[in-house]
Amino acid sequence: MKNVKTALITGANKGIGFETAKQLAALGYNVYLGSRNKINGLKAVKELNKLGFTDVDTLEIDVTNKKSIQKAKEELKTKISHLDVLVNNAGIAGEVSNLPSIDSIDNIRNVLETNFFGAVQVTQHFLELLYKSNAPRIVNVSSELGSLTLQSDPEWEFYPYKVFAYNTSKTALNSLTVMLAHEFKDSTLKINSVAPGYTATDLTNFEGERTPNMGAAVIVKYATLDTSGPTGKFFNEEGEVHW
Ligand SMILES: NC(=O)c1ccc[n+]([C@@H]2O[C@H](COP(=O)([O-])OP(=O)(O)OC[C@H]3O[C@@H](n4cnc5c(N)ncnc54)[C@H](OP(=O)(O)O)[C@@H]3O)[C@@H](O)[C@H]2O)c1
């Protein structure tokens, strides 16, 4: 069993998750790139190997599938003795044009299944390994679109972006951050929500002026907090975001 710092990022085969894996590997972490498709995960690992990162591997994990999560946990337990960082990054946009008055329950359920229930069940399963770290950190990759304060502010740049299912899923994810931080307030575990900003990835059809690299840098900052760092908060690149 290795005794270096370890990290697991869900949905790390591409986009912001992949860049987060790269940056944590550059900091010397032994990184597991979660991927629901094994081949895509292996391709991502190969790409990192080509850049000189060797302490990286893939872990097949579909965050909507309990059996897949259990299998991934059992597999990871055979490879590492503790988990220092969990990044709940896997996410989908769903049907983006839908307003609350017309959005289908199927779409809402589907988006929450990945973005909220997925993060909840992955966290619950991997806590066993996180407990074995001296300073466990969890980052929930959220969005400013999940901030009810910003959603209610007509002056806010993205005020018209009322993507009901997606935004609601991130508000719910933020609730997980607050509740877990409270549950673990007397422990060394720190958990925060991070908004990477509007980033050009598959999820946005490559719209957005920010690069995955920029979004990943914010995630990595809160994944590697020292003991004086915050917990139970919501951050973007500029600082704290209102819930
Ligand atoms: N891009 C933005 O502007 C932006 C802004 C704010 C927040 N975010 C958040 O950032 C995170 C990463 O998004 P991204 O922009 O990097 O998008 P992306 O390039 O589409 O990456 C999403 C990742 O999530 C994975 N995924 C989706 N469903 C999954 C499931 N059921 N199980 C496991 N993995 C699953 C995808 O895997 P496949 O390749 O198999 O589909 C992919 O690896 C998301 O949580 C997103 O909501 C993005």
The ligand as an ORCA input file, in Angstrom:
! r2SCAN-3c Opt
* xyz 0 1
  N     -18.509     23.777    -17.779
  C     -19.056     24.700    -17.000
  O     -19.293     25.863    -17.410
  C     -19.388     24.379    -15.579
  C     -19.780     25.437    -14.746
  C     -20.117     25.162    -13.431
  C     -20.036     23.868    -12.971
  N     -19.649     22.852    -13.801
  C     -19.598     21.501    -13.244
  O     -18.312     20.956    -13.443
  C     -18.404     19.525    -13.457
  C     -17.618     18.988    -14.641
  O     -18.274     19.409    -15.819
  P     -17.504     19.713    -17.186
  O     -17.871     21.082    -17.578
  O     -16.076     19.324    -17.090
  O     -18.314     18.741    -18.163
  P     -17.901     17.495    -19.076
  O     -16.663     17.802    -19.850
  O     -19.133     17.126    -19.797
  O     -17.509     16.383    -18.003
  C     -18.491     15.759    -17.210
  C     -17.904     14.480    -16.647
  O     -18.903     13.857    -15.824
  C     -18.997     12.498    -16.235
  N     -20.300     11.899    -15.907
  C     -21.532     12.257    -16.310
  N     -22.435     11.404    -15.801
  C     -21.762     10.502    -15.045
  C     -22.122      9.375    -14.277
  N     -23.400      8.959    -14.183
  N     -21.149      8.674    -13.638
  C     -19.861      9.070    -13.737
  N     -19.441     10.099    -14.476
  C     -20.377     10.807    -15.117
  C     -18.745     12.533    -17.735
  O     -18.461     11.226    -18.210
  P     -18.717     10.801    -19.764
  O     -17.519     11.284    -20.528
  O     -18.812      9.322    -19.692
  O     -19.983     11.462    -20.201
  C     -17.540     13.464    -17.748
  O     -16.374     12.776    -17.379
  C     -19.902     19.199    -13.474
  O     -20.338     18.864    -12.180
  C     -20.537     20.510    -13.923
  O     -21.856     20.652    -13.477
  C     -19.323     23.090    -15.080
*
